[in-house]
Amino acid sequence: MMTISSPTTPKRVLCAALILVAATLSACGEKAKEKKPGQALASVNGEEVTVLQLNEELQRAGVQPAQQDAASKQLLQVLIDRQLLQEAAAKENLDRDPKVMQAIDRARSLIIAQAYLQKRIGTPAKPTPAEVETYYNAHPEFFSNRKQFSMNELVVAANDLTPELRAAADSAKSLEEVAVWLDAHKIRYGRTQVTRSTADVPPQLSSKLLGMPKGQLFVVKEGQRAMFISVAEVKDAPVSLQVAQAQIEQFLVKKKNQEQASGELQRLRADAKIEYLNKSMMPDPKAAPGTPPGTPTSAVAGADGAPAAAAAADDAAPAAPAAAPAAAPADGNTDKAALDRGVAGLK
């Protein structure tokens, strides 16, 4: 049986389809412009900036109550600028760039992983005075017997550290003789003074520095520069338990966090089925078990919730820099890494 359609049927179908599309677009528009939770403080091209967003920024910045009024105005401008940049990036489809999307996925997974660890572990109990005192007594080199090194440096470009320059430094009796050689050969250099303590450098380097006669030279090569260093003075710089207490407490809390997070990860690994599809990427069975650097384990104690990337360094010798007052001038901070890795460069 053949059905004869009315001439107006296609028009009705078209109208119905258009109505459906319009309703769908309207719903999408409403969803896109859905208000963010919290009282609006500003509107940027129709996009609200809310109190909740501002409070989050204040918390992450660690702003004290007395400074919140002034900081709130500044941070609101930061949020407005961020929204403007985000909108400009979206117009150029940067939010769809594969590298950007990968970075967003990474940040999301790290934040979620840390949130789980934070919920699972919670906040460790504050160390007892006895625990703090035990740690203090166990590390006299960081506290009661701390020594302070005053060192002079000549800094040259790493490319200028030629065999000839090394030979001249080996025969030099002072840093000034090295400077005279550099002047004669028209090699540019800089002078710095660095103060470090046995709490700032690894034990191996500390013992070598303590055993050096005054004025002896040694060379450290770090990245694009090389440093000729001599110890000018070594003196006692003890730190009392009262002064070190707060920093020791902070370190012990962080250490407890890391231990608990490592235990939780070991439990999750034991319950999981992990299969390496690329056998060359399997971990070395001889390697000590632990958490790879950069995993969320290192971030449990973070104040702002951002995962840290230095768990391995913290486990190696975290107490020294954490528990001892800084003794170096601000302009000498960049030399610490060189000294930390300078054991192999000692003559």
Order of alpha helices (4+ residues) and beta strands (2+ residues): alpha-beta-beta-alpha-alpha-alpha-alpha-beta-alpha-alpha-beta-alpha-beta-beta-alpha-alpha-alpha-alpha
